[in-house]
Amino acid sequence: MNGKDMHPNDSGNDDLRAVFHDAVSDVEPRDRLAEVRRRTRARRTTKARWAPVLVGAGAVAATVVAATFVVGGLGDDDRDDEPPVAGGPTSEESTVPTTSAAGLYFVGETGTGLRLFREFQAVTPTSDPAEKVLFALQRLASDLGPKDHGYRTLWPEDSFTAVEVEDDRIVVELGTEAALQPTDPTGAAYLGVQQAVYTAEAALGERLPVAFEQGGEPAREVLGLRVGAQVDRDTSFGITAPVNITDPSEGLLVEDGTLSANGTMSTNVRRVEWTLSLGGDVVDQGEATHIDIEGPDARATLGAPGWETSEIDLSGLAPGQYVFTVTGLDVGQTSDTPSEFSDTRTITVR
């Protein structure tokens, strides 16, 4: 995105820098709406910490959100500094998934202020709807947070301890008093609340309002913002980023000489272009194709259209750290709306 910090890879990028590059195109969607339509409570008192190591890799597909991936589990304290590698399948030994991908929403800067950007991260797999929501929400907490340094979260550590999915709402139990108080000096509390609503609905794959509670009682204020009994998803133009990268993931290491990219965009975006830069100099560029998102990822975006590039040839590029930028052009919402919005990912070509 415009004005986003470009930082080198560090150990904070361990969880999902290349989990999108597993073979997801043949994964069956698992909607299980029948399970959603029952009351179910999932409690988690200790944090789950995963640093997955990629075993099987391949080109990303737009169905990544509900896909499960074959990984080896490491604790956060066992993070390695080497980014995962995008390449061909390397192992068929393990078929039991130990990590799933969840679409999480974080706050990022644009030319017109703060917006919500989606980032995929690894979570433990589960078929229980309430657990899906809980595991995704817990990744929003500040001790975990975004992998992309251009994003941030407004949720403090231990914010989420329990979730209950009912027929007409998602009940979220806040585990710390700090989650009730203002956490951001820029006054972005409203976006912080919407972070949780968007993430919960994406994990569930269904649009339901969120009811925040603390100690079993309705929370009157969340992140310092007065809220009602239920908070609906705000679908107005100024909430989510007009263009967002799904793949590549931040910090991806590419060794096979090619790169494919895709993501989402708002219905107001008329054209999407991409560039690949090294040290501020553009080394390649092109225009993305509009696509209709189908399958599990459509449930994560809840109706947002998508874009994708053709295969980008990296074979002639010198090794180094590159910035992939996608820009939505001719947004045209109002006369005061900037004509373009961008999102970025940093990748390493070896």
C-alpha positions in Angstrom: 0.0 0.0 0.0 1.1 3.6 -0.4 3.4 4.7 2.4 3.9 1.1 3.6 7.2 0.3 5.3 9.4 -2.2 3.4 11.3 -4.2 5.9 13.6 -7.2 5.3 12.5 -10.7 6.3 12.7 -11.5 10.0 11.7 -14.2 12.4 8.2 -12.8 12.7 7.4 -14.0 9.2 7.6 -17.7 10.1 4.0 -18.9 10.2 2.6 -18.5 6.7 5.1 -16.9 4.4 4.7 -19.7 1.9 1.8 -21.8 3.1 -0.2 -20.5 0.1 2.2 -22.4 -2.2 1.0 -25.9 -1.2 -1.2 -27.6 -3.7 -4.6 -26.2 -2.8 -6.5 -26.5 -6.1 -7.7 -30.0 -5.3 -8.9 -29.3 -1.8 -12.5 -29.9 -1.2 -14.5 -27.0 0.4 -15.8 -27.8 3.8 -18.6 -25.4 4.5 -20.5 -27.5 7.1 -23.3 -25.0 7.5 -25.3 -27.6 9.4 -22.6 -27.4 12.1 -22.9 -23.6 12.1 -26.6 -23.9 12.8 -26.1 -25.4 16.2 -24.9 -23.9 19.4 -21.4 -24.7 20.2 -18.8 -23.3 22.6 -15.1 -23.6 22.2 -12.8 -22.4 25.0 -9.0 -22.0 24.7 -7.1 -20.9 27.8 -3.6 -21.2 26.4 -2.3 -19.7 23.3 -1.4 -21.8 20.3 1.9 -21.0 18.7 2.8 -22.5 15.4 5.7 -21.9 13.1 4.9 -24.2 10.1 7.6 -25.6 7.8 6.4 -26.2 4.3 6.6 -29.7 3.0 4.6 -29.7 -0.2 4.5 -26.6 -2.4 2.9 -25.5 -5.6 1.1 -22.6 -7.3 -1.5 -20.8 -5.2 -5.2 -20.9 -6.0 -8.0 -18.6 -4.9 -9.4 -21.4 -2.7 -6.6 -21.0 -0.1 -8.7 -20.0 2.9 -10.3 -23.3 3.5 -7.4 -25.4 2.4 -5.3 -27.5 4.8 -1.6 -27.8 4.4 1.0 -30.4 5.3 3.5 -28.8 7.7 5.7 -29.6 10.6 4.9 -27.9 13.9 7.4 -25.7 15.7 6.9 -23.4 18.6 7.3 -19.7 18.2 10.6 -19.9 20.1 11.9 -22.3 17.3 11.5 -19.9 14.5 14.2 -20.1 11.8 15.4 -17.1 9.8 15.2 -18.7 6.4 11.9 -17.8 4.5 10.0 -20.8 3.1 10.6 -21.7 -0.5 8.1 -21.7 -3.4 8.7 -24.7 -5.6 7.4 -28.1 -6.6 6.2 -30.9 -4.2 9.0 -32.4 -2.2 7.3 -35.0 0.0 4.3 -37.3 0.0 5.0 -38.9 3.4 2.5 -36.9 5.5 -1.1 -36.6 4.5 -2.6 -35.5 7.8 -3.0 -31.7 7.8 -1.6 -29.9 10.9 -2.2 -26.3 9.8 -5.0 -24.5 8.0 -5.1 -21.0 6.6 -7.3 -18.2 7.9 -8.1 -14.8 6.4 -7.4 -12.2 9.0 -8.0 -8.5 8.8 -5.5 -5.8 9.9 -5.3 -2.0 9.8 -3.1 -0.4 7.2 -2.5 3.1 5.7 -3.8 4.3 2.3 -3.8 7.6 0.6 -7.2 8.4 2.2 -6.4 7.1 5.7 -6.7 3.7 7.4 -8.4 0.7 5.9 -8.7 -3.0 6.6 -6.3 -5.3 4.7 -6.6 -9.1 4.7 -3.7 -11.4 5.4 -3.6 -15.2 5.5 -2.0 -16.9 8.5 -1.7 -20.4 9.8 -4.1 -21.7 12.4 -4.7 -25.2 13.8 -7.3 -27.0 11.8 -10.7 -27.8 13.2 -14.2 -28.7 11.9 -15.9 -26.9 14.7 -17.3 -23.5 13.6 -16.7 -21.8 17.0 -13.2 -23.0 17.2 -12.5 -21.8 13.6 -13.6 -18.3 14.7 -11.7 -18.4 18.0 -8.4 -19.6 16.4 -8.6 -16.8 13.8 -9.5 -14.1 16.3 -6.6 -15.1 18.6 -4.2 -14.3 15.7 -5.3 -10.7 15.9 -3.8 -10.2 19.3 -0.7 -7.9 19.5 1.6 -10.7 20.6 1.0 -12.4 17.3 -0.5 -9.8 14.9 0.3 -9.3 11.2 3.3 -10.6 9.3 3.4 -7.7 6.9 5.1 -4.8 8.6 2.8 -2.4 6.8 -0.2 -3.6 8.8 -1.0 -3.4 12.5 -3.6 -4.6 14.9 -5.5 -2.8 17.6 -6.2 -5.9 19.8 -4.0 -6.4 22.9 -2.7 -9.8 24.1 -5.3 -12.2 25.5 -8.2 -10.4 23.9 -10.1 -13.4 22.9 -10.8 -16.5 25.1 -14.1 -18.0 23.8 -16.5 -18.0 21.0 -20.1 -19.2 20.7 -21.8 -19.5 17.3 -25.6 -19.2 17.5 -28.2 -19.1 14.8 -28.2 -15.4 14.4 -25.0 -14.1 15.9 -21.4 -14.8 16.9 -20.7 -14.3 20.7 -17.1 -13.4 21.4 -15.8 -13.4 24.9 -13.1 -10.8 25.6 -10.5 -12.1 28.0 -8.8 -9.0 29.2 -10.0 -5.6 30.5 -7.4 -4.0 28.1 -9.7 -5.1 25.2 -12.3 -2.7 26.5 -10.0 0.3 26.6 -8.6 2.5 23.9 -5.4 1.0 22.4 -4.6 3.3 19.5 -3.8 7.0 19.7 -5.0 7.6 16.1 -8.6 7.0 17.1 -9.0 3.9 14.9 -11.1 2.0 17.4 -13.9 1.6 14.9 -11.6 -0.2 12.5 -10.3 -2.3 15.3 -13.8 -3.5 16.1 -14.4 -4.2 12.4 -11.2 -6.1 12.4 -12.8 -8.7 14.7 -16.1 -8.7 12.9 -14.6 -9.2 9.4 -12.2 -11.9 10.7 -14.9 -13.8 12.6 -17.2 -13.8 9.6 -14.4 -14.9 7.2 -13.5 -17.8 9.5 -17.2 -18.9 9.7 -17.9 -18.3 6.1 -21.2 -16.6 6.9 -22.3 -13.1 7.6 -23.5 -12.8 11.2 -23.3 -9.9 13.7 -20.8 -10.2 16.5 -21.8 -9.8 20.2 -18.9 -8.8 22.4 -19.0 -10.0 26.1 -16.7 -9.9 29.0 -17.2 -12.0 32.1 -20.4 -13.4 30.5 -22.0 -9.9 30.3 -22.4 -7.7 27.3 -19.4 -5.4 26.7 -20.6 -1.8 26.5 -17.3 -0.5 25.2 -14.8 -2.3 23.0 -11.3 -0.7 22.4 -12.8 2.4 24.0 -15.6 2.6 21.5 -19.2 2.4 22.6 -20.9 -0.6 20.9 -24.4 -2.0 20.8 -25.6 -5.4 21.8 -24.5 -6.7 18.3 -22.0 -5.2 15.8 -22.7 -5.7 12.1 -20.1 -5.8 9.4 -19.7 -2.4 7.8 -19.6 -2.8 4.1 -19.3 0.9 3.2 -16.6 2.0 0.8 -14.1 3.4 3.4 -13.6 0.2 5.4 -11.6 -2.2 3.4 -8.7 -1.6 1.0 -9.8 -1.2 -2.6 -7.1 -3.7 -3.6 -5.5 -6.4 -1.5 -2.8 -9.0 -2.2 -3.7 -12.6 -1.2 -0.6 -14.3 -2.8 2.4 -14.0 -2.6 2.7 -14.0 1.1 5.0 -11.5 2.8 8.6 -12.6 2.8 8.2 -15.4 0.3 11.5 -17.0 -1.0 11.2 -17.9 -4.7 13.7 -20.3 -6.2 11.9 -21.8 -9.2 12.1 -18.7 -11.4 8.3 -18.0 -11.6 5.7 -16.1 -9.6 2.0 -16.0 -9.7 -0.1 -13.5 -7.8 -3.8 -12.9 -6.9 -6.0 -11.1 -4.5 -9.2 -9.1 -4.0 -10.5 -5.7 -5.0 -13.5 -3.6 -4.5 -16.3 -3.4 -7.1 -15.2 0.2 -7.7 -11.8 -0.7 -9.1 -11.9 -0.7 -12.9 -8.3 -1.7 -13.6 -5.5 -3.5 -11.6 -1.8 -3.2 -12.5 1.3 -4.7 -10.9 5.0 -3.9 -10.7 8.1 -5.8 -9.5 10.8 -3.5 -8.1 14.4 -3.8 -6.8 15.9 -0.9 -4.9 13.1 1.4 -6.2 13.7 0.5 -9.8 10.9 -1.3 -11.7 12.2 -4.5 -13.3 8.9 -5.9 -14.6 5.2 -4.8 -14.8 1.9 -5.8 -16.2 -1.9 -5.8 -15.9 -3.9 -8.2 -13.8 -7.0 -10.0 -15.0 -10.3 -9.6 -13.2 -11.7 -12.9 -11.9 -14.8 -14.1 -10.1 -13.8 -15.7 -6.8 -15.4 -19.1 -6.2 -15.2 -21.8 -3.6 -13.9 -21.4 -0.1 -12.1 -18.1 -0.7 -15.4 -16.6 -1.8 -16.7 -17.4 1.6 -13.7 -15.6 3.2 -14.3 -12.5 1.1 -18.1 -12.7 1.3 -18.6 -11.4 -2.2 -15.5 -9.4 -3.0 -14.3 -9.8 -6.7 -10.7 -10.8 -7.4 -7.7 -10.3 -9.6 -4.9 -12.5 -10.8 -1.7 -12.2 -12.8 -0.4 -14.6 -15.4 2.8 -16.4 -14.5 5.6 -13.9 -14.0 9.1 -15.0 -15.2 11.8 -14.3 -12.6 14.5 -16.5 -14.2 16.5 -13.6 -15.6 16.5 -11.5 -12.4 19.5 -11.1 -10.1 19.1 -12.5 -6.6 17.8 -10.0 -4.1 14.8 -8.7 -2.2 12.1 -7.4 -4.5 8.9 -5.5 -3.8 5.7 -6.7 -5.6 3.1 -3.9 -5.8 -0.4 -4.2 -7.0 -2.4 -1.0 -7.8 -6.1 -0.6 -8.3 -6.7 2.2 -10.8 -9.7 4.4 -11.7 -11.5 3.7 -8.4 -13.9 6.5 -9.1 -16.1 6.4 -6.0 -16.4 10.2 -5.7 -14.6 13.2 -7.0 -12.5 13.3 -3.8 -11.5 9.7 -4.1 -7.8 9.1 -5.2 -7.6 7.4 -8.6 -5.4 4.6 -7.2 -4.8 2.4 -4.2 -1.9 0.0 -3.7 -0.8 -3.0 -1.6 2.7 -4.5 -1.5 4.6 -7.7 -0.6 8.3 -8.2 -0.2 9.7 -11.4 -1.8 13.2 -12.7 -2.1 14.5 -14.1 -5.4 17.5 -16.5 -4.9 
